[in-house]
Amino acid sequence: MKYIALCACALVLFLTACQQPKTLQIQHYQSENTKKMDLPFSDAVIVGDMIYLSGNLGNVPGTFKLVEGGIRAEAKQTMENIKTVLAANGATMDDIVKCQVFIADIKEWSTFNEEYVKFFPNKKPARSALGANGLALGARVEVECMACKKRK
């Protein structure tokens, strides 16, 4: 009898733990620029307090044109584009918890980092990176991020 009661109790605990909160909402954010460019993705997907950003390039907002000036200029514009998406969703660069960097030429890594760190003067997010061949628009770099909005 104790065994059956124990199993029933374990089952109740398991089912309770596996239930997702009913208040968790998923929102898809697509900026006017992304809509205008008819891109097949959201700029960000917000799940609860988490913001998952699509990969960003160093393109002039609302265009398929990369900024001129090579990796340094593209890195700066990429991070500015990320900052814009975060701001539109009530977050800042300080809310970023993880970045993934794709870089076309790993020899440009240190130049990329010189620009990247300017956007994180305090706490640095976790990060992974890899060399990539064939980024969209012929970009030198692409960065995707995850952020957690601070609770007010």
PyRosetta script that sets phi, psi and omega in degrees:
from pyrosetta import init, pose_from_sequence

init()
pose = pose_from_sequence("MKYIALCACALVLFLTACQQPKTLQIQHYQSENTKKMDLPFSDAVIVGDMIYLSGNLGNVPGTFKLVEGGIRAEAKQTMENIKTVLAANGATMDDIVKCQVFIADIKEWSTFNEEYVKFFPNKKPARSALGANGLALGARVEVECMACKKRK")
pose.set_psi(1, -41.0)
pose.set_omega(1, 178.4)
pose.set_phi(2, -61.7)
pose.set_psi(2, -37.6)
pose.set_omega(2, -178.3)
pose.set_phi(3, -62.7)
pose.set_psi(3, -43.5)
pose.set_omega(3, 180.0)
pose.set_phi(4, -65.7)
pose.set_psi(4, -42.9)
pose.set_omega(4, 178.9)
pose.set_phi(5, -63.9)
pose.set_psi(5, -39.5)
pose.set_omega(5, 179.0)
pose.set_phi(6, -65.4)
pose.set_psi(6, -43.0)
pose.set_omega(6, 178.7)
pose.set_phi(7, -64.4)
pose.set_psi(7, -41.8)
pose.set_omega(7, 179.7)
pose.set_phi(8, -63.7)
pose.set_psi(8, -41.7)
pose.set_omega(8, 179.2)
pose.set_phi(9, -64.5)
pose.set_psi(9, -43.6)
pose.set_omega(9, 179.2)
pose.set_phi(10, -63.0)
pose.set_psi(10, -40.5)
pose.set_omega(10, 179.5)
pose.set_phi(11, -63.9)
pose.set_psi(11, -43.6)
pose.set_omega(11, 178.3)
pose.set_phi(12, -61.6)
pose.set_psi(12, -45.3)
pose.set_omega(12, 178.9)
pose.set_phi(13, -61.9)
pose.set_psi(13, -43.2)
pose.set_omega(13, -180.0)
pose.set_phi(14, -62.6)
pose.set_psi(14, -48.5)
pose.set_omega(14, -178.6)
pose.set_phi(15, -64.3)
pose.set_psi(15, -37.5)
pose.set_omega(15, 177.6)
pose.set_phi(16, -65.0)
pose.set_psi(16, -43.9)
pose.set_omega(16, -178.8)
pose.set_phi(17, -66.5)
pose.set_psi(17, -30.5)
pose.set_omega(17, -176.5)
pose.set_phi(18, -84.2)
pose.set_psi(18, -11.4)
pose.set_omega(18, -179.0)
pose.set_phi(19, -75.0)
pose.set_psi(19, 133.7)
pose.set_omega(19, 176.1)
pose.set_phi(20, -83.9)
pose.set_psi(20, 146.4)
pose.set_omega(20, 177.2)
pose.set_phi(21, -60.0)
pose.set_psi(21, 138.7)
pose.set_omega(21, -177.6)
pose.set_phi(22, -74.0)
pose.set_psi(22, -15.3)
pose.set_omega(22, -178.3)
pose.set_phi(23, -89.4)
pose.set_psi(23, -7.5)
pose.set_omega(23, -179.1)
pose.set_phi(24, -68.1)
pose.set_psi(24, 119.7)
pose.set_omega(24, -178.9)
pose.set_phi(25, -113.6)
pose.set_psi(25, 150.8)
pose.set_omega(25, 175.5)
pose.set_phi(26, -115.1)
pose.set_psi(26, 125.1)
pose.set_omega(26, 178.7)
pose.set_phi(27, -120.8)
pose.set_psi(27, 142.0)
pose.set_omega(27, 176.7)
pose.set_phi(28, -110.0)
pose.set_psi(28, 123.0)
pose.set_omega(28, 179.5)
pose.set_phi(29, -107.1)
pose.set_psi(29, 125.5)
pose.set_omega(29, 175.4)
pose.set_phi(30, -130.5)
pose.set_psi(30, 117.1)
pose.set_omega(30, -178.3)
pose.set_phi(31, -66.7)
pose.set_psi(31, 164.2)
pose.set_omega(31, 176.7)
pose.set_phi(32, -61.1)
pose.set_psi(32, -37.3)
pose.set_omega(32, 178.2)
pose.set_phi(33, -61.6)
pose.set_psi(33, -43.0)
pose.set_omega(33, -179.8)
pose.set_phi(34, -66.4)
pose.set_psi(34, -41.0)
pose.set_omega(34, 177.2)
pose.set_phi(35, -62.8)
pose.set_psi(35, -45.5)
pose.set_omega(35, -178.7)
pose.set_phi(36, -61.2)
pose.set_psi(36, -36.2)
pose.set_omega(36, -179.0)
pose.set_phi(37, -82.9)
pose.set_psi(37, -5.0)
pose.set_omega(37, 178.4)
pose.set_phi(38, 56.1)
pose.set_psi(38, 46.9)
pose.set_omega(38, -179.7)
pose.set_phi(39, -83.7)
pose.set_psi(39, 145.8)
pose.set_omega(39, -173.0)
pose.set_phi(40, -88.0)
pose.set_psi(40, 37.9)
pose.set_omega(40, 179.6)
pose.set_phi(41, -155.6)
pose.set_psi(41, 166.4)
pose.set_omega(41, 174.4)
pose.set_phi(42, -89.9)
pose.set_psi(42, 148.2)
pose.set_omega(42, 173.7)
pose.set_phi(43, -64.7)
pose.set_psi(43, -35.4)
pose.set_omega(43, -179.6)
pose.set_phi(44, -155.4)
pose.set_psi(44, 153.2)
pose.set_omega(44, 171.5)
pose.set_phi(45, -122.5)
pose.set_psi(45, 127.2)
pose.set_omega(45, -176.8)
pose.set_phi(46, -107.2)
pose.set_psi(46, 124.5)
pose.set_omega(46, 178.8)
pose.set_phi(47, -125.3)
pose.set_psi(47, 105.6)
pose.set_omega(47, -175.4)
pose.set_phi(48, 62.8)
pose.set_psi(48, -124.6)
pose.set_omega(48, 179.1)
pose.set_phi(49, -90.7)
pose.set_psi(49, -4.7)
pose.set_omega(49, -177.6)
pose.set_phi(50, -91.7)
pose.set_psi(50, 139.2)
pose.set_omega(50, 176.5)
pose.set_phi(51, -119.5)
pose.set_psi(51, 120.2)
pose.set_omega(51, 179.1)
pose.set_phi(52, -105.8)
pose.set_psi(52, 111.0)
pose.set_omega(52, -178.8)
pose.set_phi(53, -90.9)
pose.set_psi(53, 141.0)
pose.set_omega(53, 171.2)
pose.set_phi(54, -68.0)
pose.set_psi(54, 164.5)
pose.set_omega(54, 176.7)
pose.set_phi(55, -61.1)
pose.set_psi(55, 138.4)
pose.set_omega(55, 179.2)
pose.set_phi(56, -115.4)
pose.set_psi(56, 144.3)
pose.set_omega(56, 177.8)
pose.set_phi(57, -112.7)
pose.set_psi(57, 175.3)
pose.set_omega(57, 177.0)
pose.set_phi(58, -90.2)
pose.set_psi(58, 45.7)
pose.set_omega(58, 179.8)
pose.set_phi(59, -88.8)
pose.set_psi(59, 152.7)
pose.set_omega(59, 173.0)
pose.set_phi(60, -64.9)
pose.set_psi(60, 125.7)
pose.set_omega(60, -177.3)
pose.set_phi(61, -50.8)
pose.set_psi(61, 133.7)
pose.set_omega(61, 178.6)
pose.set_phi(62, 81.6)
pose.set_psi(62, 5.6)
pose.set_omega(62, -179.7)
pose.set_phi(63, -134.3)
pose.set_psi(63, 167.8)
pose.set_omega(63, 174.0)
pose.set_phi(64, -96.2)
pose.set_psi(64, 14.6)
pose.set_omega(64, -176.9)
pose.set_phi(65, -97.1)
pose.set_psi(65, 124.3)
pose.set_omega(65, 174.6)
pose.set_phi(66, -73.6)
pose.set_psi(66, 147.6)
pose.set_omega(66, 175.2)
pose.set_phi(67, -64.2)
pose.set_psi(67, 151.5)
pose.set_omega(67, 178.7)
pose.set_phi(68, -85.9)
pose.set_psi(68, 151.9)
pose.set_omega(68, 176.4)
pose.set_phi(69, 121.8)
pose.set_psi(69, 5.3)
pose.set_omega(69, 175.7)
pose.set_phi(70, 76.7)
pose.set_psi(70, -158.1)
pose.set_omega(70, -172.1)
pose.set_phi(71, -59.0)
pose.set_psi(71, -40.7)
pose.set_omega(71, -178.0)
pose.set_phi(72, -62.2)
pose.set_psi(72, -49.4)
pose.set_omega(72, 179.9)
pose.set_phi(73, -65.4)
pose.set_psi(73, -40.9)
pose.set_omega(73, 179.0)
pose.set_phi(74, -65.8)
pose.set_psi(74, -40.3)
pose.set_omega(74, 179.4)
pose.set_phi(75, -61.1)
pose.set_psi(75, -46.1)
pose.set_omega(75, 179.6)
pose.set_phi(76, -62.2)
pose.set_psi(76, -47.0)
pose.set_omega(76, -179.0)
pose.set_phi(77, -66.0)
pose.set_psi(77, -36.7)
pose.set_omega(77, 176.8)
pose.set_phi(78, -57.9)
pose.set_psi(78, -47.9)
pose.set_omega(78, -178.2)
pose.set_phi(79, -68.3)
pose.set_psi(79, -35.2)
pose.set_omega(79, 175.5)
pose.set_phi(80, -64.6)
pose.set_psi(80, -38.9)
pose.set_omega(80, 178.3)
pose.set_phi(81, -64.4)
pose.set_psi(81, -39.0)
pose.set_omega(81, 176.5)
pose.set_phi(82, -63.4)
pose.set_psi(82, -46.4)
pose.set_omega(82, 179.6)
pose.set_phi(83, -56.6)
pose.set_psi(83, -40.2)
pose.set_omega(83, 179.9)
pose.set_phi(84, -65.1)
pose.set_psi(84, -44.5)
pose.set_omega(84, 179.3)
pose.set_phi(85, -64.1)
pose.set_psi(85, -42.7)
pose.set_omega(85, 178.3)
pose.set_phi(86, -61.1)
pose.set_psi(86, -47.5)
pose.set_omega(86, -178.9)
pose.set_phi(87, -58.8)
pose.set_psi(87, -38.7)
pose.set_omega(87, 179.3)
pose.set_phi(88, -65.0)
pose.set_psi(88, -16.6)
pose.set_omega(88, -178.3)
pose.set_phi(89, -117.0)
pose.set_psi(89, 21.8)
pose.set_omega(89, 173.8)
pose.set_phi(90, 74.0)
pose.set_psi(90, 27.4)
pose.set_omega(90, -178.6)
pose.set_phi(91, -131.3)
pose.set_psi(91, 169.7)
pose.set_omega(91, 179.0)
pose.set_phi(92, -130.5)
pose.set_psi(92, 176.3)
pose.set_omega(92, 177.4)
pose.set_phi(93, -61.5)
pose.set_psi(93, -28.7)
pose.set_omega(93, 178.1)
pose.set_phi(94, -66.5)
pose.set_psi(94, -17.1)
pose.set_omega(94, -179.9)
pose.set_phi(95, -86.7)
pose.set_psi(95, -8.1)
pose.set_omega(95, -179.7)
pose.set_phi(96, -70.3)
pose.set_psi(96, 130.5)
pose.set_omega(96, 179.5)
pose.set_phi(97, -109.1)
pose.set_psi(97, -20.1)
pose.set_omega(97, -176.8)
pose.set_phi(98, -156.0)
pose.set_psi(98, 137.3)
pose.set_omega(98, 173.6)
pose.set_phi(99, -127.2)
pose.set_psi(99, 148.5)
pose.set_omega(99, 170.8)
pose.set_phi(100, -124.4)
pose.set_psi(100, 126.0)
pose.set_omega(100, -175.5)
pose.set_phi(101, -111.2)
pose.set_psi(101, 132.6)
pose.set_omega(101, 174.2)
pose.set_phi(102, -115.9)
pose.set_psi(102, 121.7)
pose.set_omega(102, -176.5)
pose.set_phi(103, -124.6)
pose.set_psi(103, 132.9)
pose.set_omega(103, -174.2)
pose.set_phi(104, -69.0)
pose.set_psi(104, -34.4)
pose.set_omega(104, -179.2)
pose.set_phi(105, -133.5)
pose.set_psi(105, 107.8)
pose.set_omega(105, -175.4)
pose.set_phi(106, -59.8)
pose.set_psi(106, -18.8)
pose.set_omega(106, 176.0)
pose.set_phi(107, -66.2)
pose.set_psi(107, -18.9)
pose.set_omega(107, 179.1)
pose.set_phi(108, -92.5)
pose.set_psi(108, 8.6)
pose.set_omega(108, -175.8)
pose.set_phi(109, -56.3)
pose.set_psi(109, -48.9)
pose.set_omega(109, -176.6)
pose.set_phi(110, -66.7)
pose.set_psi(110, -36.0)
pose.set_omega(110, 177.6)
pose.set_phi(111, -66.1)
pose.set_psi(111, -42.6)
pose.set_omega(111, 175.9)
pose.set_phi(112, -58.0)
pose.set_psi(112, -48.0)
pose.set_omega(112, -177.9)
pose.set_phi(113, -60.5)
pose.set_psi(113, -34.3)
pose.set_omega(113, 178.6)
pose.set_phi(114, -59.0)
pose.set_psi(114, -37.4)
pose.set_omega(114, 177.8)
pose.set_phi(115, -81.3)
pose.set_psi(115, -43.2)
pose.set_omega(115, -177.1)
pose.set_phi(116, -54.8)
pose.set_psi(116, -47.5)
pose.set_omega(116, -174.6)
pose.set_phi(117, -65.6)
pose.set_psi(117, -22.7)
pose.set_omega(117, 178.5)
pose.set_phi(118, -63.5)
pose.set_psi(118, -24.3)
pose.set_omega(118, -179.2)
pose.set_phi(119, -88.4)
pose.set_psi(119, -5.8)
pose.set_omega(119, -179.9)
pose.set_phi(120, -133.3)
pose.set_psi(120, 67.2)
pose.set_omega(120, -176.6)
pose.set_phi(121, -69.2)
pose.set_psi(121, -20.4)
pose.set_omega(121, -178.3)
pose.set_phi(122, -106.8)
pose.set_psi(122, -99.1)
pose.set_omega(122, -179.0)
pose.set_phi(123, -85.0)
pose.set_psi(123, 133.9)
pose.set_omega(123, 178.8)
pose.set_phi(124, -94.5)
pose.set_psi(124, 134.3)
pose.set_omega(124, 176.9)
pose.set_phi(125, -72.2)
pose.set_psi(125, 162.1)
pose.set_omega(125, 170.8)
pose.set_phi(126, -63.3)
pose.set_psi(126, 151.7)
pose.set_omega(126, -175.9)
pose.set_phi(127, -153.2)
pose.set_psi(127, 146.2)
pose.set_omega(127, 169.1)
pose.set_phi(128, -130.9)
pose.set_psi(128, 157.4)
pose.set_omega(128, -177.4)
pose.set_phi(129, -149.3)
pose.set_psi(129, 155.2)
pose.set_omega(129, 175.6)
pose.set_phi(130, -154.2)
pose.set_psi(130, 151.0)
pose.set_omega(130, 174.2)
pose.set_phi(131, -72.5)
pose.set_psi(131, 140.4)
pose.set_omega(131, -177.3)
pose.set_phi(132, -131.8)
pose.set_psi(132, 151.1)
pose.set_omega(132, 178.4)
pose.set_phi(133, -118.8)
pose.set_psi(133, 117.0)
pose.set_omega(133, 175.7)
pose.set_phi(134, 89.3)
pose.set_psi(134, 53.7)
pose.set_omega(134, 174.6)
pose.set_phi(135, -72.8)
pose.set_psi(135, 155.2)
pose.set_omega(135, -179.8)
pose.set_phi(136, -55.1)
pose.set_psi(136, 144.6)
pose.set_omega(136, 178.4)
pose.set_phi(137, 61.7)
pose.set_psi(137, 10.6)
pose.set_omega(137, -177.3)
pose.set_phi(138, 75.1)
pose.set_psi(138, 23.6)
pose.set_omega(138, -176.9)
pose.set_phi(139, -63.8)
pose.set_psi(139, 154.9)
pose.set_omega(139, 176.1)
pose.set_phi(140, -86.1)
pose.set_psi(140, -25.0)
pose.set_omega(140, -175.8)
pose.set_phi(141, -152.3)
pose.set_psi(141, 149.0)
pose.set_omega(141, 172.6)
pose.set_phi(142, -138.8)
pose.set_psi(142, 138.2)
pose.set_omega(142, -178.7)
pose.set_phi(143, -131.8)
pose.set_psi(143, 130.5)
pose.set_omega(143, 171.6)
pose.set_phi(144, -117.9)
pose.set_psi(144, 150.3)
pose.set_omega(144, -173.8)
pose.set_phi(145, -138.1)
pose.set_psi(145, 160.9)
pose.set_omega(145, 169.1)
pose.set_phi(146, -125.4)
pose.set_psi(146, 136.6)
pose.set_omega(146, -179.8)
pose.set_phi(147, -131.1)
pose.set_psi(147, 154.2)
pose.set_omega(147, 177.4)
pose.set_phi(148, -122.5)
pose.set_psi(148, 112.8)
pose.set_omega(148, -179.4)
pose.set_phi(149, -64.0)
pose.set_psi(149, 133.9)
pose.set_omega(149, 177.6)
pose.set_phi(150, -70.1)
pose.set_psi(150, 137.6)
pose.set_omega(150, 176.8)
pose.set_phi(151, -76.7)
pose.set_psi(151, 136.6)
pose.set_omega(151, -178.3)
pose.set_phi(152, -88.3)
pose.dump_pdb("model.pdb")
